[in-house]
Amino acid sequence: MLPQPSGAKGNDSKEEISLQRPWGARWTEVLARDECATVPLGHCSIGNGPSTVHKLRGLGTLKQGAGLVGMASGPMSSADSSSLSTLEELSDAFDSALGCPHDDSSSLGSDSELNGAAPYRQTDRYGFLGAGGTQDGLGQPPVELIRHREARWLEMTLHWEKAMARRYKKVKVLCRKGIPSSMRARCWPLLCGGQTSMDRNHGKYKELEQSPGDPQWLETIEKDIHRQFPFHEMFLSPEGHGQRGLMQLLKAYTVYRPHEGYCQAQGPVAAVLLMHMPAEQAFWCLVQISERYLPGYYSPEMEAVLLDGEVFVALLRRVCPKAYKHLQKHSVGPLLYVTEWFLCLYSRTLPFPTVLRIWDTFLSEGVKVLFRVGLVLVRLALGSSENLRDCTGVVETLEKLRSIPARLLQEDTFMAEVHNVAVSDRDVERECRTQLAKLRKVQPDFRYHPEQRLPNAKAVFDAQQLEDAQQPRKGRHPAPAFLIPEIVVDPPPLLPKEQRRLEREQLKEQRRQEQERRRQEEAAEKQARKKKPPGRKKPDTRGKTFHVAQRPLLSLAQEGGEGEEPGPAKRNSAPYLETYF
């Protein structure tokens, strides 16, 4: 038998945590993985479903997710109950074993029951009432493959930092194949960085939850709560665990980000997160999506949505020109259809199994997945001439986008087309810069900066690692500062043939430099020879009269002195000739 909880409730009981079942995983899968001997009733009590206490036929209480508590003994053994796989079979077995008639009026008031309806309603594997388009086993991989993928994800999450630092490409490939339903509660917070944020801000969510909040936002949130997945068993009852948890989560976000407040599109996003994990984890995942993946989407101005709408049209022009021309012809702007797709992350547009696969890839590869999914939807709806025959205006075009056949939206087929769309992070960044420049010419006060958005889970992981290195958490000693030695790696030795070729090139270069030097010297010498020394300038004698007189030698001798003899006379020398003008 399963161990009984030791008086703990919710997250405080390790026995209950070991039995938690994320939405989308069968109890038989979880029990087979955990090798349990008894099938527990209901869903886990820590955020993956209702946490109320059921009265079963007046024989005892049953806490969902915790197993049998105080159940009266009867002829049914644990071995018999271990062979049952569903709630309906187990309840019928209790009725037949205890001899009780089938009464539909008991165990009312939980999230998974409607007023006056049967206590156990048939739901699909995701928690929605009725089979719809998500019947159990439809298009599902074999159980052995699911177990193998679960084992790989378990191993990867145990060494998450190593996986993200060294094997991110492998993480991306596994996310494209689809995260197992039983592992999404563990993998989504790790991919988006919500787990790290929660560890950093221990107790912050409880503080936000206890804050009164803005009455204006509370009134708006309360009006929208019942609209979020009304046919999901978690959100049926206004007083149930799902709606109350969603109310507290959205209120906490308005307190955490008062300048942004509440956006109606955050409701379905938070509801999908609550289907898979406790409220605190869901809150920090919502914070990461709003701040890291889609900054500016849920702000009052919604400038990021306006920019991404223009980017989407530019990408559509290249990927599907036929659909682009049709939309331009009928003046169908991107905000008429892209807004709901991007803001709600397709949670209100596509079948739920396909939505989960999109989220797996989106949390791994970032916003480019939203563009790829939107381009595939437009191509499926408007990509052929046959589909465009009935689209004669705006209303018909939008209706065509909303009525894509369900067979084309099956998760494996649809996601294969999404991954084949030739749109990369670089394409998105380039178009963002181009369209941002155009918008700022029209709207000079456009303040959104797309650089704030991180492209994928690896970038989010690196940013958080850098923040941890710069601001170590409280209670942890900072890492000692040390100098990383400089490592100089010598180039590998050249082959003899390469060595000889290099020597010949060096010799040619030396000869060329020597010839250039000689050529410059010869040119300098030639230039020096061409230049003559400046001669004595002759006086200008034109139009002038010369008077030449010869001085007597006696007077010269007297001027030279008595003891000196005059030297030899020189012809036309200054002592003998004087010229007057």
MIMILO-85158 format. One record per residue (C-alpha): residue number from 1; residue in three letters; x, y, z. Coordinates in Angstrom, 1 decimal. Layout:
BEGIN
<NUM ala <X Y Z>> ...
//
This chain:
BEGIN
<1 met <0.0 0.0 0.0>> <2 leu <1.0 3.6 -0.4>> <3 pro <2.4 5.4 2.6>> <4 gln <0.0 7.7 4.3>> <5 pro <0.9 11.4 4.6>> <6 ser <2.1 12.3 8.0>> <7 gly <-0.2 15.2 8.6>> <8 ala <1.4 17.4 5.9>> <9 lys <-0.6 19.2 3.3>> <10 gly <0.1 20.4 -0.2>> <11 asn <3.8 20.7 -1.0>> <12 asp <5.0 19.8 2.5>> <13 ser <4.3 16.1 2.0>> <14 lys <6.9 14.2 0.1>> <15 glu <4.6 11.2 -0.3>> <16 glu <2.1 13.4 -2.0>> <17 ile <4.7 15.0 -4.2>> <18 ser <5.9 11.6 -5.4>> <19 leu <2.4 10.9 -6.6>> <20 gln <1.8 14.1 -8.5>> <21 arg <0.5 13.7 -12.0>> <22 pro <0.9 16.5 -14.5>> <23 trp <-2.1 17.1 -16.8>> <24 gly <-1.7 14.9 -19.8>> <25 ala <-0.1 11.9 -18.1>> <26 arg <-2.2 8.8 -17.2>> <27 trp <-2.1 7.5 -13.7>> <28 thr <-1.1 4.1 -15.2>> <29 glu <2.0 5.7 -16.7>> <30 val <3.0 7.5 -13.5>> <31 leu <2.5 4.4 -11.4>> <32 ala <4.3 2.2 -13.8>> <33 arg <7.2 4.6 -13.7>> <34 asp <7.2 4.9 -9.9>> <35 glu <6.4 1.1 -9.4>> <36 cys <3.5 1.8 -7.1>> <37 ala <1.2 -1.0 -6.1>> <38 thr <-2.0 1.0 -5.5>> <39 val <-3.8 3.3 -7.9>> <40 pro <-4.6 6.6 -6.1>> <41 leu <-7.9 8.4 -6.8>> <42 gly <-8.2 11.9 -8.3>> <43 his <-5.3 14.2 -9.1>> <44 cys <-2.4 15.6 -7.2>> <45 ser <-2.9 18.2 -4.6>> <46 ile <-0.1 20.6 -5.3>> <47 gly <-1.4 22.5 -8.3>> <48 asn <-2.0 19.9 -11.0>> <49 gly <-5.6 19.5 -10.0>> <50 pro <-8.1 19.9 -7.2>> <51 ser <-6.9 19.6 -3.6>> <52 thr <-10.3 19.0 -2.0>> <53 val <-11.3 16.1 0.2>> <54 his <-13.9 13.8 -1.2>> <55 lys <-16.5 11.9 0.8>> <56 leu <-16.8 8.5 -0.9>> <57 arg <-20.1 6.8 0.0>> <58 gly <-19.7 7.9 3.7>> <59 leu <-17.0 5.3 4.3>> <60 gly <-14.1 7.6 4.7>> <61 thr <-12.1 10.4 3.1>> <62 leu <-9.9 10.5 0.1>> <63 lys <-7.4 13.2 -0.5>> <64 gln <-6.7 13.6 -4.1>> <65 gly <-3.2 12.6 -5.0>> <66 ala <-2.4 11.2 -1.6>> <67 gly <-4.0 7.7 -1.9>> <68 leu <-6.5 6.1 0.4>> <69 val <-6.8 7.6 3.9>> <70 gly <-8.9 6.1 6.6>> <71 met <-10.8 3.9 4.1>> <72 ala <-13.0 1.2 5.7>> <73 ser <-11.8 -2.3 5.2>> <74 gly <-13.8 -4.4 2.8>> <75 pro <-13.5 -7.6 0.7>> <76 met <-11.5 -5.8 -2.0>> <77 ser <-7.7 -6.3 -1.7>> <78 ser <-4.9 -4.1 -2.7>> <79 ala <-3.9 -6.6 -5.5>> <80 asp <-7.4 -6.2 -7.0>> <81 ser <-7.2 -2.4 -6.9>> <82 ser <-3.8 -2.3 -8.4>> <83 ser <-5.1 -3.8 -11.6>> <84 leu <-7.5 -0.9 -12.1>> <85 ser <-6.5 2.0 -14.3>> <86 thr <-9.2 4.5 -14.2>> <87 leu <-11.4 6.3 -11.7>> <88 glu <-14.6 4.8 -13.2>> <89 glu <-13.4 1.2 -12.8>> <90 leu <-12.2 1.8 -9.3>> <91 ser <-15.5 3.5 -8.2>> <92 asp <-17.5 0.6 -9.8>> <93 ala <-15.3 -1.9 -8.0>> <94 phe <-16.0 -0.2 -4.7>> <95 asp <-19.7 -0.2 -5.4>> <96 ser <-19.8 -3.9 -6.2>> <97 ala <-17.6 -4.9 -3.3>> <98 leu <-19.5 -2.9 -0.8>> <99 gly <-22.9 -3.7 -2.2>> <100 cys <-23.9 -0.1 -2.7>> <101 pro <-26.2 1.1 -5.5>> <102 his <-24.7 3.5 -8.0>> <103 asp <-25.6 6.9 -6.6>> <104 asp <-24.9 10.0 -8.6>> <105 ser <-25.7 12.5 -5.9>> <106 ser <-22.6 12.1 -3.7>> <107 ser <-19.2 13.8 -3.8>> <108 leu <-20.4 17.1 -5.3>> <109 gly <-18.6 20.5 -5.1>> <110 ser <-15.1 19.7 -6.5>> <111 asp <-13.5 21.2 -9.5>> <112 ser <-13.9 18.1 -11.6>> <113 glu <-17.7 17.9 -11.2>> <114 leu <-20.7 19.9 -12.4>> <115 asn <-23.6 20.8 -10.1>> <116 gly <-26.0 17.9 -10.0>> <117 ala <-23.8 15.7 -12.3>> <118 ala <-22.1 12.4 -11.8>> <119 pro <-19.1 12.5 -9.4>> <120 tyr <-16.7 11.0 -12.0>> <121 arg <-16.9 12.6 -15.4>> <122 gln <-15.1 11.3 -18.4>> <123 thr <-12.2 13.5 -19.4>> <124 asp <-9.4 13.2 -22.0>> <125 arg <-5.8 12.8 -21.0>> <126 tyr <-5.4 16.6 -20.6>> <127 gly <-8.3 17.1 -18.2>> <128 phe <-10.9 18.4 -20.7>> <129 leu <-14.5 17.1 -20.4>> <130 gly <-15.3 14.7 -23.2>> <131 ala <-12.9 13.2 -25.8>> <132 gly <-13.2 15.9 -28.4>> <133 gly <-10.2 15.8 -30.7>> <134 thr <-7.8 14.6 -28.0>> <135 gln <-8.8 11.0 -27.5>> <136 asp <-6.5 8.8 -25.4>> <137 gly <-4.1 6.9 -27.6>> <138 leu <-4.9 8.8 -30.8>> <139 gly <-1.6 9.3 -32.6>> <140 gln <0.4 8.6 -29.4>> <141 pro <3.9 7.0 -29.6>> <142 pro <4.4 3.6 -28.1>> <143 val <4.7 3.3 -24.3>> <144 glu <8.3 2.0 -24.6>> <145 leu <9.3 5.1 -26.6>> <146 ile <7.6 7.3 -24.0>> <147 arg <9.5 5.6 -21.2>> <148 his <12.7 6.0 -23.1>> <149 arg <12.1 9.7 -23.5>> <150 glu <11.2 10.1 -19.9>> <151 ala <14.4 8.5 -18.8>> <152 arg <16.5 10.8 -21.1>> <153 trp <14.7 13.9 -19.8>> <154 leu <15.2 12.7 -16.2>> <155 glu <18.9 12.2 -16.7>> <156 met <19.2 15.6 -18.4>> <157 thr <17.3 17.5 -15.7>> <158 leu <19.6 16.0 -13.1>> <159 his <22.5 17.7 -14.8>> <160 trp <20.8 20.7 -16.3>> <161 glu <23.6 23.2 -16.1>> <162 lys <25.9 20.8 -18.0>> <163 ala <23.2 20.1 -20.5>> <164 met <22.5 23.7 -21.3>> <165 ala <26.2 24.7 -21.3>> <166 arg <27.5 21.9 -23.5>> <167 arg <24.6 20.1 -25.1>> <168 tyr <22.0 22.7 -25.9>> <169 lys <21.6 21.4 -29.5>> <170 lys <20.6 18.0 -28.0>> <171 val <18.1 19.8 -25.7>> <172 lys <16.6 21.6 -28.7>> <173 val <16.2 18.3 -30.7>> <174 leu <14.5 16.6 -27.8>> <175 cys <12.1 19.6 -27.4>> <176 arg <11.2 19.4 -31.0>> <177 lys <10.3 15.7 -30.6>> <178 gly <8.0 16.7 -27.7>> <179 ile <8.5 16.7 -23.9>> <180 pro <6.7 13.8 -22.3>> <181 ser <3.5 14.9 -20.5>> <182 ser <4.8 13.6 -17.2>> <183 met <8.0 15.7 -17.5>> <184 arg <6.6 19.1 -18.5>> <185 ala <6.1 20.3 -14.9>> <186 arg <9.8 19.8 -14.4>> <187 cys <11.2 20.8 -17.8>> <188 trp <9.3 24.0 -18.5>> <189 pro <10.5 25.9 -15.5>> <190 leu <14.1 24.8 -16.3>> <191 leu <13.9 25.9 -19.9>> <192 cys <12.4 29.3 -19.3>> <193 gly <14.5 30.0 -16.2>> <194 gly <11.5 30.1 -13.9>> <195 gln <13.0 27.6 -11.5>> <196 thr <16.1 29.7 -11.1>> <197 ser <14.1 32.8 -10.5>> <198 met <12.0 31.0 -7.9>> <199 asp <15.2 29.8 -6.1>> <200 arg <16.5 33.3 -6.1>> <201 asn <13.3 34.9 -4.7>> <202 his <12.4 32.4 -2.0>> <203 gly <9.2 33.4 -0.3>> <204 lys <8.6 36.3 -2.7>> <205 tyr <5.4 34.8 -4.2>> <206 lys <3.8 34.3 -0.8>> <207 glu <4.5 37.9 0.0>> <208 leu <2.9 39.0 -3.3>> <209 glu <0.0 36.7 -2.8>> <210 gln <-0.8 38.2 0.6>> <211 ser <-0.7 41.7 -0.7>> <212 pro <-4.1 43.4 -1.2>> <213 gly <-3.5 44.4 -4.8>> <214 asp <-5.1 47.2 -6.9>> <215 pro <-9.0 46.9 -6.7>> <216 gln <-9.3 48.0 -10.3>> <217 trp <-7.1 45.1 -11.5>> <218 leu <-8.8 42.6 -9.1>> <219 glu <-12.2 43.5 -10.5>> <220 thr <-11.0 43.0 -14.1>> <221 ile <-9.3 39.7 -13.3>> <222 glu <-12.4 38.4 -11.5>> <223 lys <-14.5 39.1 -14.6>> <224 asp <-12.1 37.1 -16.9>> <225 ile <-11.4 34.1 -14.7>> <226 his <-14.4 32.1 -15.8>> <227 arg <-13.5 32.5 -19.4>> <228 gln <-10.2 30.5 -19.1>> <229 phe <-10.8 27.0 -20.3>> <230 pro <-14.3 26.6 -19.0>> <231 phe <-14.5 22.9 -20.0>> <232 his <-11.3 21.9 -18.2>> <233 glu <-12.0 20.1 -14.9>> <234 met <-9.6 22.3 -13.1>> <235 phe <-11.5 25.5 -13.9>> <236 leu <-15.1 24.4 -13.7>> <237 ser <-16.1 25.6 -10.2>> <238 pro <-15.8 29.3 -9.3>> <239 glu <-14.8 28.3 -5.8>> <240 gly <-12.5 25.5 -6.9>> <241 his <-8.8 25.3 -6.7>> <242 gly <-8.1 26.2 -10.4>> <243 gln <-10.0 29.5 -10.5>> <244 arg <-8.8 30.6 -7.1>> <245 gly <-5.2 29.8 -7.9>> <246 leu <-5.4 31.6 -11.2>> <247 met <-6.9 34.6 -9.5>> <248 gln <-4.1 34.7 -6.9>> <249 leu <-1.4 34.3 -9.6>> <250 leu <-2.6 37.1 -11.8>> <251 lys <-3.1 39.4 -8.8>> <252 ala <0.5 38.6 -7.7>> <253 tyr <1.8 39.7 -11.1>> <254 thr <0.0 43.0 -11.0>> <255 val <1.6 43.6 -7.6>> <256 tyr <5.0 42.5 -8.9>> <257 arg <4.8 44.6 -12.1>> <258 pro <2.4 47.5 -11.2>> <259 his <3.4 49.6 -14.2>> <260 glu <2.2 46.8 -16.5>> <261 gly <-0.8 45.6 -14.5>> <262 tyr <-3.0 43.0 -16.0>> <263 cys <-3.5 42.0 -19.7>> <264 gln <-6.4 39.8 -20.6>> <265 ala <-4.1 37.6 -22.8>> <266 gln <-2.1 36.6 -19.7>> <267 gly <-5.1 34.6 -18.4>> <268 pro <-4.9 31.7 -20.8>> <269 val <-1.1 31.6 -20.6>> <270 ala <-1.2 31.4 -16.8>> <271 ala <-4.0 28.8 -17.0>> <272 val <-1.9 26.5 -19.1>> <273 leu <1.0 26.9 -16.7>> <274 leu <-1.3 26.1 -13.8>> <275 met <-2.4 22.9 -15.4>> <276 his <1.1 21.6 -15.2>> <277 met <2.7 23.0 -12.0>> <278 pro <2.1 24.6 -8.7>> <279 ala <1.1 28.3 -8.5>> <280 glu <4.5 29.6 -7.4>> <281 gln <6.3 27.9 -10.3>> <282 ala <3.6 29.0 -12.7>> <283 phe <4.1 32.6 -11.5>> <284 trp <7.8 32.7 -12.1>> <285 cys <7.4 31.0 -15.5>> <286 leu <4.9 33.7 -16.4>> <287 val <7.4 36.4 -15.3>> <288 gln <10.1 34.8 -17.5>> <289 ile <7.8 34.7 -20.5>> <290 ser <6.7 38.3 -20.0>> <291 glu <10.2 39.7 -19.4>> <292 arg <12.7 37.4 -21.3>> <293 tyr <10.8 35.9 -24.2>> <294 leu <8.1 38.5 -25.0>> <295 pro <9.1 41.8 -23.3>> <296 gly <6.6 44.6 -24.1>> <297 tyr <3.8 42.2 -25.2>> <298 tyr <1.7 42.8 -22.1>> <299 ser <2.5 46.4 -21.5>> <300 pro <-0.2 49.1 -21.8>> <301 glu <1.2 50.3 -25.2>> <302 met <1.8 46.8 -26.7>> <303 glu <4.4 48.3 -29.0>> <304 ala <6.2 44.9 -29.3>> <305 val <3.1 43.3 -30.8>> <306 leu <2.8 46.1 -33.3>> <307 leu <6.4 45.7 -34.3>> <308 asp <6.1 41.9 -34.6>> <309 gly <3.0 42.2 -36.7>> <310 glu <5.0 44.2 -39.3>> <311 val <7.8 41.7 -39.0>> <312 phe <5.3 38.9 -39.7>> <313 val <4.1 40.6 -42.8>> <314 ala <7.6 41.0 -44.1>> <315 leu <8.4 37.3 -43.5>> <316 leu <5.1 36.3 -45.1>> <317 arg <6.0 38.2 -48.2>> <318 arg <9.0 36.0 -48.6>> <319 val <7.6 32.7 -47.4>> <320 cys <4.1 32.7 -49.0>> <321 pro <3.7 35.5 -51.7>> <322 lys <0.3 34.3 -52.7>> <323 ala <-1.2 34.8 -49.3>> <324 tyr <0.7 38.1 -48.8>> <325 lys <-0.9 39.5 -52.0>> <326 his <-4.3 38.4 -51.0>> <327 leu <-4.1 40.0 -47.5>> <328 gln <-2.7 43.2 -49.0>> <329 lys <-5.5 43.3 -51.7>> <330 his <-8.2 43.1 -49.1>> <331 ser <-6.4 45.3 -46.5>> <332 val <-6.3 42.6 -43.9>> <333 gly <-3.8 44.0 -41.4>> <334 pro <-1.6 41.7 -39.2>> <335 leu <-3.1 42.9 -36.0>> <336 leu <-6.5 41.4 -36.9>> <337 tyr <-5.2 37.8 -36.6>> <338 val <-1.6 37.9 -35.2>> <339 thr <-2.5 39.6 -31.9>> <340 glu <-4.5 36.7 -30.5>> <341 trp <-2.0 34.1 -31.8>> <342 phe <1.1 35.8 -30.3>> <343 leu <-0.3 37.1 -27.1>> <344 cys <-2.0 33.8 -26.0>> <345 leu <0.8 31.7 -27.5>> <346 tyr <-1.8 29.9 -29.7>> <347 ser <-3.5 28.5 -26.6>> <348 arg <-6.9 29.7 -27.8>> <349 thr <-6.4 28.9 -31.4>> <350 leu <-5.1 25.3 -31.9>> <351 pro <-5.9 21.9 -30.5>> <352 phe <-4.4 21.4 -27.0>> <353 pro <-1.9 18.7 -27.9>> <354 thr <-0.5 20.9 -30.7>> <355 val <-0.4 23.9 -28.3>> <356 leu <1.7 21.8 -25.8>> <357 arg <4.1 20.9 -28.6>> <358 ile <4.4 24.5 -29.7>> <359 trp <5.1 25.5 -26.1>> <360 asp <7.8 22.9 -25.8>> <361 thr <9.6 24.4 -28.8>> <362 phe <8.8 28.0 -27.9>> <363 leu <10.4 27.7 -24.5>> <364 ser <13.5 26.2 -26.1>> <365 glu <13.9 28.3 -29.3>> <366 gly <12.2 31.5 -28.5>> <367 val <10.0 33.9 -30.4>> <368 lys <10.9 32.6 -33.9>> <369 val <8.6 29.6 -33.2>> <370 leu <5.6 32.0 -33.0>> <371 phe <6.5 33.4 -36.4>> <372 arg <6.9 30.0 -37.9>> <373 val <3.6 28.7 -36.5>> <374 gly <1.8 31.8 -37.8>> <375 leu <3.3 31.4 -41.3>> <376 val <2.3 27.8 -41.5>> <377 leu <-1.3 28.7 -40.4>> <378 val <-1.6 31.4 -43.1>> <379 arg <-0.1 29.1 -45.7>> <380 leu <-2.6 26.3 -44.8>> <381 ala <-5.5 28.7 -45.0>> <382 leu <-4.6 31.0 -47.9>> <383 gly <-1.7 29.4 -49.6>> <384 ser <-3.5 27.9 -52.6>> <385 ser <-5.8 29.3 -55.3>> <386 glu <-8.6 26.9 -54.3>> <387 asn <-8.7 28.3 -50.7>> <388 leu <-8.8 31.9 -52.0>> <389 arg <-11.9 31.4 -54.2>> <390 asp <-14.3 31.9 -51.3>> <391 cys <-12.3 34.7 -49.7>> <392 thr <-13.9 37.8 -51.2>> <393 gly <-13.4 40.2 -48.3>> <394 val <-12.0 40.8 -44.8>> <395 val <-14.6 38.8 -43.0>> <396 glu <-14.3 35.7 -45.3>> <397 thr <-10.5 35.9 -45.0>> <398 leu <-10.5 36.0 -41.2>> <399 glu <-13.0 33.1 -41.1>> <400 lys <-10.8 31.1 -43.4>> <401 leu <-7.9 31.6 -41.0>> <402 arg <-10.1 30.4 -38.1>> <403 ser <-11.5 27.3 -39.8>> <404 ile <-8.4 25.3 -40.8>> <405 pro <-9.3 21.6 -41.0>> <406 ala <-8.4 19.7 -37.8>> <407 arg <-6.6 17.0 -39.7>> <408 leu <-4.0 19.6 -40.8>> <409 leu <-3.4 20.7 -37.2>> <410 gln <-2.5 17.2 -35.9>> <411 glu <0.5 17.7 -33.7>> <412 asp <3.2 15.6 -35.5>> <413 thr <2.2 16.7 -39.0>> <414 phe <1.8 20.3 -38.1>> <415 met <5.0 20.6 -36.1>> <416 ala <7.0 18.9 -38.9>> <417 glu <5.8 21.8 -41.2>> <418 val <6.7 24.4 -38.6>> <419 his <10.2 23.1 -38.2>> <420 asn <10.7 23.2 -42.0>> <421 val <9.9 26.9 -42.3>> <422 ala <13.0 28.8 -43.4>> <423 val <13.0 31.5 -40.7>> <424 ser <15.9 31.8 -38.4>> <425 asp <16.8 34.1 -35.5>> <426 arg <18.9 36.2 -37.8>> <427 asp <16.0 36.7 -40.2>> <428 val <13.8 37.8 -37.3>> <429 glu <16.4 40.2 -35.9>> <430 arg <17.1 41.7 -39.4>> <431 glu <13.4 42.3 -40.1>> <432 cys <13.0 43.8 -36.6>> <433 arg <15.7 46.4 -37.3>> <434 thr <14.2 47.2 -40.7>> <435 gln <10.6 47.5 -39.5>> <436 leu <11.7 49.4 -36.3>> <437 ala <13.4 52.1 -38.5>> <438 lys <10.2 52.4 -40.5>> <439 leu <8.0 52.7 -37.5>> <440 arg <10.2 55.3 -35.9>> <441 lys <9.9 57.5 -39.0>> <442 val <6.1 57.4 -38.7>> <443 gln <6.0 57.4 -34.8>> <444 pro <9.0 59.3 -33.4>> <445 asp <8.0 58.4 -29.8>> <446 phe <8.2 54.6 -30.5>> <447 arg <10.2 53.5 -27.5>> <448 tyr <10.3 49.7 -27.8>> <449 his <13.8 48.1 -28.1>> <450 pro <13.8 44.5 -29.5>> <451 glu <17.3 44.0 -28.0>> <452 gln <15.6 43.3 -24.7>> <453 arg <14.2 40.1 -26.0>> <454 leu <16.3 36.9 -25.6>> <455 pro <16.3 34.6 -28.6>> <456 asn <16.2 31.1 -26.9>> <457 ala <16.6 29.1 -23.7>> <458 lys <20.4 29.1 -24.1>> <459 ala <20.5 32.9 -24.0>> <460 val <18.2 32.9 -20.9>> <461 phe <20.5 30.4 -19.2>> <462 asp <23.6 32.4 -20.0>> <463 ala <22.0 35.6 -18.8>> <464 gln <21.1 34.0 -15.5>> <465 gln <24.5 32.6 -15.1>> <466 leu <26.1 36.0 -15.7>> <467 glu <23.7 37.5 -13.1>> <468 asp <24.7 34.9 -10.6>> <469 ala <28.3 35.6 -11.2>> <470 gln <27.9 39.3 -10.8>> <471 gln <25.5 39.2 -7.8>> <472 pro <26.0 36.1 -5.7>> <473 arg <23.0 35.1 -3.7>> <474 lys <22.6 35.6 0.0>> <475 gly <24.1 32.9 2.2>> <476 arg <26.6 31.9 -0.5>> <477 his <30.2 32.9 -0.4>> <478 pro <31.3 34.7 -3.5>> <479 ala <33.6 32.9 -5.7>> <480 pro <37.3 33.8 -5.1>> <481 ala <38.8 36.1 -7.6>> <482 phe <41.7 34.5 -9.5>> <483 leu <43.7 35.3 -12.6>> <484 ile <43.3 33.0 -15.5>> <485 pro <46.8 32.4 -16.9>> <486 glu <47.2 33.3 -20.5>> <487 ile <47.7 30.3 -22.7>> <488 val <49.8 30.8 -25.8>> <489 val <49.5 28.0 -28.3>> <490 asp <52.2 27.7 -30.9>> <491 pro <51.1 27.0 -34.4>> <492 pro <51.8 23.4 -35.6>> <493 pro <55.1 22.9 -37.5>> <494 leu <55.0 23.3 -41.3>> <495 leu <55.7 20.5 -43.7>> <496 pro <59.0 20.6 -45.5>> <497 lys <57.3 21.5 -48.8>> <498 glu <55.4 24.3 -47.1>> <499 gln <58.6 25.5 -45.3>> <500 arg <60.5 25.8 -48.6>> <501 arg <57.6 27.6 -50.2>> <502 leu <57.5 30.1 -47.3>> <503 glu <61.3 30.6 -47.5>> <504 arg <61.1 31.4 -51.2>> <505 glu <58.4 33.9 -50.6>> <506 gln <60.4 35.6 -47.9>> <507 leu <63.5 35.7 -50.2>> <508 lys <61.4 37.3 -53.0>> <509 glu <60.1 39.8 -50.6>> <510 gln <63.6 40.8 -49.4>> <511 arg <64.8 41.1 -53.0>> <512 arg <61.9 43.3 -53.9>> <513 gln <62.5 45.6 -51.0>> <514 glu <66.3 45.8 -51.9>> <515 gln <65.5 46.7 -55.4>> <516 glu <63.0 49.3 -54.3>> <517 arg <65.6 50.9 -52.0>> <518 arg <68.2 51.1 -54.8>> <519 arg <65.7 52.6 -57.1>> <520 gln <64.9 55.3 -54.6>> <521 glu <68.7 56.1 -54.1>> <522 glu <69.3 56.4 -57.8>> <523 ala <66.4 58.7 -58.2>> <524 ala <67.6 60.9 -55.4>> <525 glu <71.1 61.1 -57.0>> <526 lys <69.7 62.1 -60.4>> <527 gln <67.6 64.8 -58.8>> <528 ala <70.7 66.1 -57.0>> <529 arg <72.7 66.3 -60.2>> <530 lys <70.0 68.2 -62.0>> <531 lys <70.2 71.0 -59.4>> <532 lys <73.1 73.5 -60.0>> <533 pro <74.6 75.7 -57.2>> <534 pro <73.2 79.2 -57.2>> <535 gly <75.6 81.6 -59.1>> <536 arg <76.5 85.2 -58.4>> <537 lys <73.8 87.6 -59.6>> <538 lys <75.0 90.1 -62.2>> <539 pro <74.1 93.7 -61.6>> <540 asp <71.6 95.3 -63.9>> <541 thr <73.6 97.9 -66.0>> <542 arg <71.1 98.8 -68.6>> <543 gly <70.6 102.6 -69.1>> <544 lys <73.3 103.5 -66.6>> <545 thr <76.6 105.5 -67.1>> <546 phe <79.9 104.2 -65.7>> <547 his <82.7 106.4 -64.6>> <548 val <85.9 104.6 -64.2>> <549 ala <88.9 106.2 -62.5>> <550 gln <92.3 104.9 -61.5>> <551 arg <93.7 105.8 -58.2>> <552 pro <97.4 106.6 -57.9>> <553 leu <99.6 103.9 -56.4>> <554 leu <101.2 106.5 -54.0>> <555 ser <98.0 107.1 -52.3>> <556 leu <97.4 103.5 -51.9>> <557 ala <100.8 103.0 -50.4>> <558 gln <100.3 105.8 -47.9>> <559 glu <97.0 104.3 -46.9>> <560 gly <98.6 100.9 -46.3>> <561 gly <101.3 102.3 -44.0>> <562 glu <104.8 103.3 -44.1>> <563 gly <106.4 100.0 -43.3>> <564 glu <104.4 98.0 -45.8>> <565 glu <105.1 97.6 -49.4>> <566 pro <102.3 97.4 -51.9>> <567 gly <101.7 94.0 -53.4>> <568 pro <101.5 93.0 -57.0>> <569 ala <98.8 94.9 -58.8>> <570 lys <95.8 92.9 -60.0>> <571 arg <93.9 93.6 -63.1>> <572 asn <90.5 95.2 -62.6>> <573 ser <90.8 94.8 -58.9>> <574 ala <89.0 97.0 -56.5>> <575 pro <92.1 99.0 -55.4>> <576 tyr <92.8 100.1 -58.9>> <577 leu <89.3 100.7 -60.3>> <578 glu <86.4 102.5 -58.9>> <579 thr <83.1 102.6 -60.5>> <580 tyr <80.6 105.4 -59.9>> <581 phe <77.0 105.4 -60.9>> 
//
